[in-house]
Amino acid sequence: MLVWEIAYARAPDLLAQEGDVSGGPFLGRLERQLERGARLKMCVKAPEWARHVFAEGSTADPQARPSFSAIVASLETAEA
């Protein structure tokens, strides 16, 4: 999430981004959005490396997400 916060300079809000204005408990609504596959969208103006790291780190399958050391290694080779 930190990459998203840096790119947008504000706290992430999946419910607002998805237009979920329905009632009910916040965590329940958030869980429903995540279960249906909703993920925060990264700004197209963000650098390619930021979009890449964000996309890999926000996959639904935790086993498919890169380790911290893999992220660091990819950032060390990324173009500024």
Summary of the structure (lengths in Angstrom):
residues: 80
radius of gyration: 14.1
end to end distance: 19.8
largest distance: 44.9
contacts: 163
relative contact order: 0.15
helix: 56%
strand: 0%
